[in-house]
Protein backbone atom coordinates (compact mmCIF):
# COMPACT_ATOMS: atom_id res chain seq x y z
CA UNK A 1 0.00 0.00 0.00
CA UNK A 2 1.37 3.46 -0.84
CA UNK A 3 1.68 6.17 1.77
CA UNK A 4 -1.27 7.99 0.20
CA UNK A 5 -3.34 4.80 0.34
CA UNK A 6 -2.37 4.32 4.01
CA UNK A 7 -3.55 7.83 4.82
CA UNK A 8 -6.83 7.31 2.95
CA UNK A 9 -7.40 4.04 4.78
CA UNK A 10 -6.59 5.49 8.21
CA UNK A 11 -8.76 8.55 7.57
CA UNK A 12 -11.78 6.50 6.52
CA UNK A 13 -11.18 4.05 9.37
CA UNK A 14 -11.06 6.87 11.94
CA UNK A 15 -14.21 8.50 10.55
CA UNK A 16 -16.05 5.17 10.87
CA UNK A 17 -14.72 4.71 14.39
CA UNK A 18 -15.82 8.23 15.39
CA UNK A 19 -19.41 7.37 14.54
CA UNK A 20 -19.43 5.29 17.73
CA UNK A 21 -19.15 8.47 19.81
CA UNK A 22 -22.91 8.85 19.97
CA UNK A 23 -23.18 5.49 21.75
CA UNK A 24 -20.52 6.15 24.41
CA UNK A 25 -19.65 8.71 27.03
CA UNK A 26 -16.34 10.48 27.29
CA UNK A 27 -13.71 9.15 28.06
CA UNK A 28 -14.98 5.78 26.76
CA UNK A 29 -15.25 6.91 23.12
CA UNK A 30 -11.88 8.65 23.34
CA UNK A 31 -10.18 5.48 24.58
CA UNK A 32 -12.03 3.39 22.00
CA UNK A 33 -10.74 5.61 19.17
CA UNK A 34 -7.14 5.45 20.39
CA UNK A 35 -7.24 1.67 20.84
CA UNK A 36 -8.86 1.25 17.42
CA UNK A 37 -6.16 3.34 15.76
CA UNK A 38 -3.47 1.40 17.62
CA UNK A 39 -4.88 -1.87 16.28
CA UNK A 40 -5.07 -0.51 12.73
CA UNK A 41 -1.53 0.90 12.83
CA UNK A 42 -0.09 -2.33 14.19
CA UNK A 43 -2.00 -4.47 11.69
CA UNK A 44 -0.39 -2.52 8.85
CA UNK A 45 3.03 -2.55 10.53
CA UNK A 46 2.82 -6.33 10.87
CA UNK A 47 2.20 -6.59 7.12
CA UNK A 48 5.48 -4.70 6.67
CA UNK A 49 7.29 -6.91 9.23
CA UNK A 50 7.75 -3.93 11.54
CA UNK A 51 7.61 -3.92 15.34
CA UNK A 52 4.28 -2.84 16.86
CA UNK A 53 3.74 0.68 18.15
CA UNK A 54 2.59 1.36 21.71
CA UNK A 55 -0.50 3.09 23.01
CA UNK A 56 1.83 5.86 24.17
CA UNK A 57 2.84 6.40 20.51
CA UNK A 58 -0.82 6.73 19.51
CA UNK A 59 -1.54 9.07 22.43
CA UNK A 60 1.44 11.25 21.47
CA UNK A 61 0.27 11.72 17.87
CA UNK A 62 -3.33 12.17 19.01
CA UNK A 63 -2.14 15.02 21.24
CA UNK A 64 -0.26 16.51 18.28
CA UNK A 65 -3.55 16.53 16.32
CA UNK A 66 -5.63 17.81 19.22
CA UNK A 67 -6.88 21.37 18.78
CA UNK A 68 -6.50 21.41 15.01
CA UNK A 69 -9.57 22.34 13.01
CA UNK A 70 -8.85 19.25 10.91
CA UNK A 71 -8.22 17.00 13.93
CA UNK A 72 -9.50 13.85 12.23
CA UNK A 73 -7.27 14.31 9.19
CA UNK A 74 -4.23 15.17 11.32
CA UNK A 75 -4.71 12.18 13.62
CA UNK A 76 -5.14 9.86 10.63
CA UNK A 77 -2.09 11.38 8.92
CA UNK A 78 0.11 10.94 11.98
CA UNK A 79 -1.11 7.35 12.41
CA UNK A 80 -0.29 6.65 8.76
CA UNK A 81 3.17 8.04 9.39
CA UNK A 82 3.54 5.71 12.40
CA UNK A 83 3.04 2.78 10.05
CA UNK A 84 6.10 3.66 7.99
CA UNK A 85 8.37 5.68 10.25
CA UNK A 86 9.80 5.57 13.71
CA UNK A 87 9.38 9.29 14.38
CA UNK A 88 6.46 11.59 13.58
CA UNK A 89 6.92 15.33 13.47
CA UNK A 90 4.13 17.92 13.30
Secondary structure, DSSP 8 states (H G I E B T S, - for coil): --HHHHHHHHHHHHHHHHGGGGGS-TTHHHHHHHHHHHHHHHHHHHHTT-----HHHHHHHHHHHTT-TTHHHHHHHHHHHHHH-S----
